[in-house]
C-alpha cells in the first residue's frame, strides 16, 4: 500500500520493508501532516524529557500561530491528500 508514495516521505524502500516487518502485529500507519510557515523562528529549549527514542514530544510552551500560512496552497494540499488516499 505504500508503493507510489515515495514523493511524500524520505525513507528508502529497504527501510520501509524493514519497518513493516519489525512488528507485524503493529501495522505501519500513514499520517498526513500539513506544515505552516510561521512569521518568525521560535527557539525552544531542549529538555531532558525530550531525549531518547520518541516519535513525538509534548512541548512545554505553546508556539504562537498568528500569521502562520500553509506551506502548500489549499489546491496543492488537497490534490496531494487525494493522491495519498487513492493509493491506500
DRENBASE-571886 format. One line per 8 residues: their letters; for each residue y, x, z of C-alpha. Coordinates in Angstrom, 3 decimals, decimal comma. Example, Ala and Ser with C-alpha at 12.3 -4.5 7.8 and 13.67 -1.06 7.14 Angstrom:
BEGIN
AS	-4,500:12,300:7,800; -1,060:13,670:7,140
***
This chain:
BEGIN
XXXXXXXX	0,000:0,000:0,000; 2,321:2,983:0,458; 1,916:4,114:-3,152; 5,111:3,690:-5,079; 7,369:4,013:-2,042; 7,865:7,786:-2,389; 11,580:7,498:-3,144; 12,148:5,695:0,169
XXXXXXXX	10,695:8,293:2,548; 10,405:12,055:2,869; 6,710:12,520:3,620; 4,197:14,102:1,283; 1,148:12,130:0,112; -1,029:14,522:2,165; 0,929:13,830:5,348; 0,723:10,061:4,821
XXXXXXXX	-3,034:10,316:4,277; -3,360:12,336:7,490; -1,183:9,842:9,384; -3,171:6,831:8,176; -6,458:8,483:9,191; -5,121:9,660:12,578; -5,680:6,360:14,401; -7,115:3,782:12,025
XXXXXXXX	-7,103:1,181:14,797; -3,286:1,515:14,902; -2,192:0,846:11,327; 0,773:2,679:9,877; 3,781:0,405:9,665; 6,787:0,355:7,382; 10,204:-0,117:8,906; 13,264:-0,614:6,727
XXXXXXXX	16,479:0,682:8,249; 19,993:0,112:6,992; 22,288:3,059:7,595; 26,002:2,671:8,254; 28,770:5,228:7,864; 30,952:5,298:10,961; 34,639:6,257:10,763; 34,310:9,420:12,860
XXXXXXXX	31,407:11,558:14,115; 30,037:10,926:17,587; 28,942:13,789:19,820; 26,207:12,714:22,178; 24,799:14,982:24,911; 21,151:15,988:24,738; 19,421:14,713:27,860; 16,037:15,792:29,307
XXXXXXXX	14,650:12,268:28,838; 15,145:12,648:25,062; 12,759:15,637:24,934; 9,165:15,541:23,784; 7,319:13,728:21,046; 9,234:10,480:20,623; 9,940:8,262:17,661; 12,877:6,516:19,312
XXXXXXXX	15,079:7,131:22,312; 17,488:4,785:24,057; 20,931:6,362:24,067; 22,700:6,299:27,408; 26,029:5,428:25,771; 26,810:2,946:23,013; 28,238:4,086:19,698; 31,310:2,156:18,558
XXXXXXXX	30,598:0,474:15,229; 34,119:-0,774:14,495; 34,988:0,135:10,925; 31,396:1,069:10,026; 30,357:0,416:6,435; 26,861:0,214:4,943; 25,880:3,377:3,068; 24,297:1,243:0,328
XXXXXXXX	26,239:-1,709:-1,003; 24,544:-5,096:-0,485; 23,253:-5,389:-4,060; 21,515:-1,991:-3,948; 20,129:-2,551:-0,444; 18,686:-5,961:-1,371; 17,144:-4,509:-4,538; 15,503:-1,723:-2,521
XXXXXXXX	14,258:-4,198:0,075; 12,749:-6,398:-2,654; 11,030:-3,415:-4,273; 9,576:-2,261:-0,959; 8,386:-5,786:-0,119; 6,766:-6,219:-3,536; 4,714:-3,026:-3,084; 3,428:-4,001:0,325
***
